[in-house]
Amino acid sequence: MKMNIKNTLLIVVTTLFLSSCIGDLNTIPINDSDVTSETAYGKEELAYVQGLTKIYAQFVTNDVTNLVVDDGGSSELIRTFWSTQEVTTDACKAAWGNDSWCQDLNNNRWTAEQNHMIYSVYVRTLQGITFANEYLRQTSEDKLSLRGVDETLAAKIAGFRAEARFLRAYFYWMAFDSFGNVPFSTEDSQFGGGYNPPQTERKEVFEFVVSELEELVADGSAMPAAQSNYPRADKGSCLGLLARLYLNAEVYTKTDKEPGTPMWEEAKATCEKIYGLGYSICPDYAALFRGDNGENAQAKNEFLFAAAYHNQKTHSYGGTSFLTLASTQSSDVNNQPFYLNGVNGGWAGIRVPFNYVQKYFDVKNQDYTFDPGNALSTQDNLTRDLGYDVVDNRGKLFYIYNRQENMDDLYSYTHGWSCFKFNNVPHDKSGDEFAETASTTTFSDIDFPLIRLGEIHLIYAEACMHLGQQNAALPKIAELAERAGITAVSSIDQDWLVAERARELMWEGHRRTDLIRYGLFSSDSFLWPYKGGSPQGQGFDSYRNIFAIPEVEMSSNLDLVQNPGYAD
């Protein structure tokens, strides 16, 4: 049977998410304790596509079958990981004061007690690893041979296996970045029967993930060619994740007994390999985050890996639906928030402290009282009178009307600036043109960029700085500056990197990891409002550079050792 893998995957994902849960794939059970996984696969391609789809779906699923949470939408992996990466830093604060997770992350006061967001990151990542391991078990050469799978299909499945290994690597990165030492298993590990994978030192898991990715890149036939598999993973995705791992290698390889080992040469060389794969910087920064970014060739050409969202097919209250809905309130613009960011509604939740906007974008001449209603009915929201002056194009994505600069009330949504970086209006339409569609649009069409070329340019710049080879990176930095409409710098230092990554990668889920790498996350020398629980900001204990292993996991697996600082 001839089958288009991309179309088949879309069909499966459509079926999966029209009911908003992963349960629709229960015909292909790949749970370690479910023996029917042995008989779920046969000689036909569709079953293997469904199994692979279940692994990809782990980024965007709302299913709470194996989670102890009240709200499936807020447990989605991209939403939860994003929250732990951004709300814990200077880049974002959340206004939902009745949610304990929100208070904990806003104030850097989380403990070993159950925190909804932290817990969901832990469970979702380990579930994804479990799904990938079982898929790899069920697609081994021996299994395929016993089922009588023909050579043509077996060759395709070899490619699917490579994708599964990449996804497992990505989940492991999210897990050990967040929790340090994590349970570790592969397809060759013991499983089932109440077996718990051993908790393994972060350095060892890091080394495994790096070796996996290096092997996938070295085997030219394993991963699909770069830019051939969107939105699924390909060779460029592997190299992009490798570059990110090398960037943070000194943090990830540090142990109680030994300092970490930097890998700047490897980071630089990996970026240079990516530069030979045909990716290019999208000329319009805003278009990278608009509702058609997965179809717009210029935007898509910057993406090395992305999570795809579709208003009709991915019914998730996480991901970019969360980033659009939570960043506005329904009362904005005469109760027509779709003029602003292309969705029908607003949750009045996440916003950017003014200190961040002022520090990194140098805004001036703010006017918080201007009524934009009439202007927005005839103007594209990205070219409207912003209500403030800013040179950097990346700073033209904020909304300030009826807002306040100060954040003396942390749980008042209007204290701080709204950020409409993620905008569901297509790049070639105005809010007015999209209004009729937006009025019935509940979910986002914006793909979330998990790895993109702009990030690679900044990894390259940082590696070159540490190697004393700044001149090699300046042309790449100039590309970002040209797109932003600002003057390119002539030298690179850590202060510039802290600021430029704040501008270029704002709200893309990098900030916590960045500040840890720079030694600034818990430090009392780098403050922001409500850091450490103080309105003016204060340092906090460095053990919070990693999160506590959730209590429910500790109680169900007595072999786990709690992270330092969180134990009673």
VEXPAMAR-40710 format. One record per residue (C-alpha): residue in three letters; x, y, z. Coordinates in steps of 0.02 Angstrom, whole numbers, padded with zeros to 5 digits, always signed. Each point is the difference from the previous one (the first is absolute). Last residue first. Layout:
residues N
ALAXYZ/...
end
This chain:
residues 568
ASP+00648+00879+02747/ALA+00075-00016-00174/TYR-00014+00149-00117/GLY+00174+00073+00018/PRO+00088-00138-00095/ASN-00109-00092-00128/GLN-00105-00142+00069/VAL+00069-00177-00019/LEU-00113-00121-00093/ASP+00004-00184+00049/LEU-00164+00017+00096/ASN-00096+00020-00162/SER-00185+00037+00032/SER+00033+00119+00145/MET+00136+00095-00093/GLU-00109+00014-00155/VAL-00144+00074+00101/GLU+00122+00119+00082/PRO+00055+00075-00165/ILE+00190+00000-00027/ALA+00054+00172+00055/PHE+00055+00123-00132/ILE+00176+00044-00055/ASN+00084+00168+00018/ARG-00100+00003+00161/TYR+00154-00066+00091/SER+00070+00174-00032/ASP-00093+00074+00149/PHE-00082+00166-00041/GLY+00056+00174-00049/GLN-00112+00150+00023/GLY-00128+00097-00101/GLN-00082+00168+00032/PRO-00171-00079+00031/SER+00089-00138+00099/GLY-00049-00183-00022/GLY+00170-00062-00061/LYS-00019+00102-00158/TYR-00158+00101+00021/PRO+00057+00139-00117/TRP+00169-00038-00082/LEU+00175-00017+00069/PHE+00173-00049-00060/SER+00132+00019+00136/ASP-00103-00100+00127/SER+00035-00157-00101/SER-00132-00136-00021/PHE-00012+00006-00190/LEU+00158+00099-00036/GLY+00141-00127-00018/TYR+00004+00022-00190/ARG-00053-00180-00030/ILE-00139+00016+00128/LEU-00063+00159-00084/ASP-00007-00088-00168/THR-00092-00153+00065/ARG-00131+00111+00082/ARG-00021+00105-00157/HIS-00015-00131-00137/GLY-00187-00035-00022/GLU-00041+00103-00154/TRP-00070+00149+00096/MET+00140+00118-00054/LEU+00127-00088-00112/GLU+00066+00150-00098/ARG-00016+00131+00135/ALA+00050-00094+00158/ARG+00132-00093-00103/GLU+00068+00170-00046/ALA+00004+00063+00178/VAL+00089-00147+00081/LEU+00114-00012-00153/TRP+00046+00184+00013/ASP+00045-00018+00183/GLN+00101-00156-00041/ASP+00110+00085-00128/ILE-00003+00021-00188/SER+00082+00134-00106/SER-00044+00109-00150/VAL-00186+00011+00038/ALA-00125+00013-00142/THR-00103+00158-00015/ILE-00187-00027+00014/GLY-00141-00043-00119/ALA-00039-00167+00084/ARG+00028-00093-00164/GLU+00165+00089-00024/ALA+00051-00038+00179/LEU-00036-00186-00021/GLU+00102-00008-00159/ALA+00140+00102+00081/ILE+00014-00132+00135/LYS+00036-00129-00135/PRO+00130+00113-00081/LEU+00081+00030+00172/ALA+00023-00184+00041/ALA+00167-00033-00084/ASN+00068+00165+00067/GLN-00028-00059+00178/GLN+00131-00137-00007/GLY+00069+00006+00177/LEU-00067-00174+00035/HIS-00122+00060+00133/MET-00066+00135-00116/CYS-00013-00123-00144/ALA-00108-00116+00105/GLU-00114+00142+00053/ALA-00020+00064-00178/TYR-00035-00174-00067/ILE-00133-00030+00132/LEU-00075+00168-00049/HIS-00005-00044-00184/ILE-00076-00170+00044/GLU-00140+00086+00096/GLY-00044+00105-00152/LEU+00004-00160-00104/ARG-00145-00080+00091/ILE-00031-00137+00128/LEU-00165-00032+00090/PRO-00096+00122-00109/PHE-00184-00010+00052/ASP-00116-00014-00150/ILE-00137+00132+00002/ASP-00174-00060-00051/SER-00073+00041+00170/PHE-00161-00059+00079/THR-00171+00079+00026/THR-00022+00084-00168/THR-00180+00055-00030/SER+00028+00188+00011/ALA+00173-00025-00074/THR-00070-00045-00170/GLU-00108+00156-00008/ALA+00141+00108+00067/PHE+00136-00058-00119/GLU-00011+00147-00119/ASP-00011+00121+00147/GLY+00148-00079+00088/SER+00100+00025-00157/LYS+00053-00139-00117/ASP+00164-00055-00080/HIS+00080-00073+00156/PRO-00155-00098+00048/VAL-00089+00063+00159/ASN+00031-00125+00140/ASN+00127+00111+00087/PHE+00135-00068+00115/LYS+00104+00154+00036/PHE-00153+00082+00073/CYS+00077+00047+00168/SER-00105+00094+00127/TRP+00097+00123+00106/GLY-00002+00007+00190/HIS-00134+00035+00130/THR-00159-00028-00100/TYR-00007-00183+00053/SER-00015+00043+00184/TYR+00081-00141+00096/LEU+00170+00079+00025/ASP-00075+00162+00066/ASP+00149+00117+00015/MET+00043-00045-00179/ASN+00036+00173-00066/GLU-00020+00046-00181/GLN-00188-00001+00000/ARG-00120-00061-00136/ASN-00154+00079-00078/TYR+00088-00001-00168/ILE+00169-00087+00010/TYR+00009-00136-00133/PHE+00170-00069-00049/LEU+00064-00071-00164/LYS+00099+00149-00063/GLY+00154-00040+00104/ARG+00064-00129-00123/ASN+00006+00138-00130/ASP+00133+00090+00105/VAL-00023+00188-00013/VAL-00133+00027+00132/ASP-00126+00137+00031/TYR-00159-00028+00100/GLY-00188-00003-00028/LEU+00024-00126-00138/ASP-00085+00107-00132/ARG-00047-00142-00115/THR+00123-00092-00113/LEU-00006-00170+00086/ASN-00187+00014+00036/ASP-00038+00018-00185/GLN-00104+00157-00014/THR-00182+00039-00038/SER-00099-00063+00149/LEU+00155+00015+00107/ALA+00002+00188-00013/ASN-00179+00015+00058/GLY+00024-00106+00155/PRO+00175+00061+00048/ASP-00053+00106+00149/PHE+00158+00090+00058/THR+00019-00004+00189/TYR+00164-00093+00023/ASP+00108+00119-00101/GLN+00184-00047+00012/ASN+00130+00122-00064/LYS+00149-00118-00001/VAL+00045-00184-00015/ASP+00181-00055+00025/PHE-00028-00180-00061/TYR+00102-00101+00126/LYS-00010+00101+00160/GLN-00166+00086-00033/VAL-00092-00158-00049/TYR+00074-00101+00143/ASN-00037+00135+00130/PHE-00178+00011-00069/PRO-00035-00175+00063/VAL-00066-00108-00142/ARG-00175-00076+00004/ILE-00090-00164+00031/GLY-00179-00021+00059/ALA-00148+00102-00060/TRP-00089-00152-00074/GLY-00052+00072-00167/GLY-00124-00043-00134/ASN-00024-00033-00184/VAL+00173-00015-00073/GLY+00093+00104-00129/ASN+00125+00098+00102/LEU-00062+00177+00014/TYR-00155+00017-00106/PHE-00048-00169+00071/PRO-00015+00087+00169/GLN-00169+00074-00047/ASN-00079+00046+00167/ASN+00010+00185-00044/VAL+00188-00009-00025/ASP+00051-00101+00153/SER-00142-00062+00111/SER+00036-00182-00038/GLN+00173+00006+00075/THR+00164-00033-00090/SER+00158-00103+00025/ALA-00090-00155+00064/LEU-00094-00029-00163/THR+00150+00020-00116/LEU+00132-00096+00096/PHE-00125-00132+00059/SER-00058-00033-00177/THR+00185-00002-00046/GLY+00037-00150+00108/GLY-00133-00053+00123/TYR-00188+00008-00011/SER+00007-00138-00131/HIS-00124-00042-00135/THR+00128-00042-00133/LYS-00099-00040-00158/GLN-00117+00145-00037/ASN+00106+00145+00064/HIS+00162-00084-00053/TYR+00160-00011+00101/ALA+00167-00070-00057/ALA+00145-00016+00121/ALA+00159+00060-00084/PHE+00174-00057-00047/LEU+00137+00080-00105/PHE-00107+00150-00040/GLU+00072+00146-00100/ASN-00066-00061-00168/LYS-00173-00012+00078/ALA-00008+00189+00017/GLN+00047+00035-00180/ALA-00108-00141-00067/ASN-00158+00060+00088/GLU-00098-00161+00029/GLY+00056-00042+00177/ASN+00007+00185+00044/ASP-00181+00023-00050/GLY-00067+00062+00166/ARG+00144+00119+00033/PHE+00154-00035+00105/LEU+00141+00000-00128/ALA-00092+00137-00095/ALA+00045+00124+00138/TYR+00185-00014-00040/ASP-00023+00044-00184/PRO+00153-00043-00106/CYS-00007-00185+00052/ILE+00180-00053+00029/SER+00054-00143-00112/TYR+00021-00189+00009/GLY+00093-00084-00143/LEU+00092-00141+00086/GLY+00177+00070+00000/TYR-00033+00120+00143/ILE-00052-00148+00106/LYS+00174-00075-00016/GLU+00073+00166+00056/CYS-00112-00002+00153/THR+00067-00172+00044/ALA+00181+00059-00016/LYS-00031+00147+00117/ALA-00086-00106+00132/GLU+00135-00134-00009/GLU+00137+00129+00023/TRP-00097+00077+00144/MET-00020-00161+00098/PRO+00024+00058+00180/THR+00033-00135+00131/GLY-00088+00014+00167/PRO+00091+00004+00164/GLU+00026-00165+00092/LYS-00053-00079+00165/ASP-00182+00052+00021/THR-00020-00011-00188/LYS+00010+00125-00143/THR-00032-00078-00171/TYR-00167+00088-00033/VAL+00059+00174+00049/GLU+00161-00004-00102/ALA-00093-00082-00144/ASN-00126+00141-00019/LEU+00052+00056-00175/TYR+00045-00180-00046/LEU-00179-00052+00038/ARG-00072+00142-00103/ALA+00113-00044-00148/LEU-00054-00182+00013/LEU-00183+00052-00002/GLY+00030+00096-00160/LEU+00100-00140-00079/CYS-00139-00125+00032/SER-00133+00119-00066/GLY+00103+00032-00157/LYS+00007-00186-00033/ASP-00189-00015+00005/ALA-00143+00011+00125/ARG-00182+00021-00046/PRO-00078+00165-00048/TYR+00068-00007-00133/ASN+00088-00153-00074/SER+00113+00054-00143/GLN+00079+00156+00074/ALA+00159-00094+00048/ALA+00009-00176-00071/PRO-00097-00136+00090/MET+00095-00084+00142/ALA+00079-00171-00018/SER+00082-00008-00172/GLY+00142+00120+00034/ASP+00051-00087+00159/ALA+00116+00131+00076/VAL-00146+00111+00051/LEU-00093-00140+00087/GLU+00160-00056+00086/GLU+00039+00175+00062/LEU-00178+00013+00065/GLU+00011-00162+00097/SER+00174+00041+00067/VAL-00060+00170+00061/VAL-00151-00080+00085/PHE+00108-00130+00087/GLU+00126+00131+00058/PHE-00140+00107+00072/VAL-00072-00152+00091/GLU+00170-00032+00078/LYS+00025+00181+00050/ARG-00174+00007+00075/GLU+00036-00142+00120/THR-00121-00145-00018/GLN-00156-00050+00097/PRO-00023-00184-00039/PRO-00151-00052-00103/ASN-00142-00064+00109/TYR-00063-00179-00029/GLY-00180-00030+00053/GLY-00017-00152-00111/GLY+00041+00093-00159/PHE+00170+00049-00068/GLN+00182-00054-00001/SER+00105+00113-00107/ASP+00046-00030-00182/GLU-00125+00126-00069/THR+00082+00130+00110/SER-00015+00049+00182/PHE+00050+00140+00117/PRO-00091+00071+00151/VAL+00058+00180+00024/ASN+00147+00092+00079/GLY-00013+00185-00041/PHE-00184+00048+00012/SER-00036+00134-00130/ASP+00145-00015-00122/PHE-00003-00188+00034/ALA-00181-00016-00054/MET-00003+00120-00147/TRP+00158-00080-00071/TYR-00071-00176+00027/PHE-00157+00049-00095/TYR+00105+00064-00145/ALA+00106-00158-00002/ARG-00156-00108-00002/LEU-00064+00102-00146/PHE+00163-00027-00093/ARG-00008-00188+00032/ALA-00180-00004-00063/GLU+00052+00093-00158/ALA+00136-00129-00032/ARG-00126-00139+00027/PHE-00114+00077-00131/GLY+00144-00002-00123/ALA+00031-00185+00033/ILE-00187-00022-00022/LYS+00015+00061-00177/ALA+00135-00129-00038/ALA-00107-00137+00079/LEU-00144+00053-00112/THR+00103-00029-00156/GLU+00080-00159+00067/ASP-00165-00087+00037/VAL-00069-00023+00176/GLY-00023-00186+00034/ARG-00051+00021+00181/LEU+00150-00098+00062/SER+00114+00107-00108/LEU-00070+00160+00070/LYS+00025-00060+00178/ASP+00179-00055-00034/GLU+00044+00163-00088/SER-00063+00100+00149/THR-00162+00096-00022/GLN-00093-00055+00158/ARG+00146+00035+00114/LEU+00028+00172-00079/TYR-00183+00043+00024/GLU+00011-00055+00181/ASN+00149+00113+00032/ALA-00084+00148-00086/PHE-00159-00018+00103/THR+00101-00012+00162/ILE+00103+00154-00046/GLY-00160+00096-00035/GLN-00072-00055+00166/LEU+00158+00060+00086/THR-00018+00171-00081/ARG-00185+00015+00039/VAL+00021-00055+00182/TYR+00138+00121+00047/VAL-00067+00148-00097/SER-00172-00031+00075/TYR+00067+00000+00178/ILE+00090+00166-00024/MET-00158+00081-00068/HIS-00119-00065+00133/ASN+00113+00025+00149/GLN-00009-00137+00132/GLU+00102+00037+00154/ALA+00188-00019-00020/THR+00016+00189+00002/TRP-00034+00142-00121/ARG+00041+00175+00058/ASN+00072+00082-00155/ASN-00130+00138+00021/ASN-00096-00010-00164/LEU+00027-00188-00008/ASP-00072-00036+00172/GLN-00145+00122-00018/CYS-00048-00075-00167/TRP+00007-00178+00063/SER-00112+00053+00144/ASP-00136+00059-00118/ASN-00111+00131+00081/GLY+00119+00138-00052/TRP-00028-00028-00185/ALA+00096+00153-00060/ALA+00152-00086-00075/LYS+00171+00084-00013/CYS+00118-00004-00147/ALA+00174+00040-00062/ASP+00093+00033+00164/THR+00000-00185+00044/THR-00104-00139+00079/VAL-00146+00039-00116/GLU+00111-00037-00151/GLN+00079-00173+00012/THR-00121-00082+00122/SER-00146+00070-00100/TRP+00072-00055-00167/PHE+00024-00177+00067/THR-00182-00002+00055/ARG-00072+00070-00161/ILE+00109-00107-00113/LEU-00043-00154+00102/GLU-00190+00018+00012/SER-00055+00001+00182/SER-00098+00162-00013/GLY-00123-00076-00121/GLY-00023-00156+00105/ASP-00066+00096+00149/ASP-00022-00086+00169/VAL+00166-00091+00007/VAL+00063-00172+00057/LEU+00068-00060-00166/ASN-00012-00171-00082/THR-00165+00020-00092/VAL+00021+00188-00010/ASP-00009+00022-00189/ASN+00031+00180-00053/THR+00127-00049-00133/VAL+00118+00125-00082/PHE+00179-00056+00026/GLN-00047-00183+00031/ALA-00083-00002-00171/TYR+00168-00030-00082/ILE+00015-00166+00094/LYS-00178-00052-00042/THR+00032+00042-00181/LEU+00140-00127-00008/GLY-00118-00137+00054/GLN-00131+00057-00124/VAL+00127+00001-00141/TYR+00051-00177+00046/ALA-00181-00057-00003/LEU-00028+00083-00169/GLU+00146-00087-00085/GLU-00077-00173-00010/LYS+00086-00165+00041/GLY-00053-00014+00181/TYR+00008+00107+00155/ALA-00125-00006+00144/THR+00043-00179+00048/GLU+00147+00029+00117/SER-00076+00163+00060/THR-00140-00109+00066/VAL+00111-00040+00150/ASP-00038+00168+00081/SER+00120+00029+00146/ASP+00127+00102-00097/ASN-00136+00102-00082/ILE+00001+00001-00187/PRO-00184-00026-00037/ILE-00038+00015-00186/THR-00189-00015+00003/ASN+00010+00121+00144/LEU+00042+00134-00126/ASP-00162+00093+00030/GLY+00051+00019+00182/ILE+00121+00139-00043/CYS-00126+00132+00042/SER-00086+00151-00073/SER-00139-00095-00091/LEU+00044+00083-00164/PHE+00178-00025+00058/LEU+00037-00180-00041/THR-00102-00014-00158/THR+00089+00152-00072/VAL+00168-00066+00061/VAL-00032-00164-00091/ILE-00054+00087-00159/LEU+00151+00117+00009/LEU+00116-00148+00023/THR-00076-00085-00152/ASN+00022+00157-00104/LYS+00182+00013+00050/ILE+00034-00185-00026/ASN-00074-00005-00175/MET-00048-00183-00020/LYS+00012-00128-00138/MET-00072-00168+00051/
end
